[in-house]
Amino acid sequence: MRKIELADRPNQLTDDEVERLTSLYEKTKRPVWRKSYIIDALLKMTYNKCSYSEAKLQEGGAYMEVDHFHPKSKYPEEVVKWGNLLPACKTCNVKKGDVDTMTVPMINPLVDDPKLYLRFVGPVCQVAQVAASKELQIKAKNSIFYYDLNSTQFITQRRSIISDNDQELCRLKEEIDEGTLDEVPSRKRWMARFCAVLMSAQPTEPYSTCIAQALKDNFDFRYIRKQLESKNLLTEKVNGLISNLS
């Protein structure tokens, strides 16, 4: 999970339209939030990812569901309130259900910075060490549980990406030691592969928070970075990709 900047409210969702849709929902319970302009804006806001798990949406069978952070069953007046709607995968949305987020503290990525609450050890999401206060710990634990952040599905997918990156970083390190970076043609191919690893941890990519932490924890990655620095090979592109590992 990462901090999300709230996108501008769609032009079509005027105050009058909010009032109309809210009234319609209260009378009929129809899914009035299923408007293409709402869904498109939400997906763009999160790079087509679930707001909680960072699973990629709208591909591979992972269809988007609109989550109401404050549940519509308890707060129908917020059924189309901009800032209460978040794109979510089915796993997170079903597990969260209609738990009352007004009384059960959970991370709202539109408001809270998840880095203050959560950390990853390999593919597993845990309470961050910096979450020293009891209040922060409770919020973190609730979020891991109610968003199902350590479901087998998520852990398996995270572990697969981490494993692929670990293997490639190992190969890249070995090739550095063999002198690959000393020859321009082989260096270009090597740099392209290194950039591909870095791309897997960019904010646009699935599970990017977890993958970025795994890269930073990887010994081969740290070794490679030092070697590139010593050889003055940290290009602007590579530096930019590394700086995004946060």
Secondary structure, DSSP 8 states (H G I E B T S, - for coil): ----------TT--HHHHHHHHHHHHHH---TT--HHHHHHHHHHTTTB-TTT--B-SBTTB--EEEESS-TTT-GGGTT-TTSEEEE-HHHHHHHTT--TTTS----TTTS-GGGTEEEETTEEEE-TT--SHHHHHHHHHHHHHTTTT-HHHHHHHHHHHHHHHHHHHHHHHHHHTTGGGSHHHHHHHHHHHHHHHHTTSTTSTTHHHHHHHHHH-HHHHHHHHHHHHTT---HHHHHHHHT--
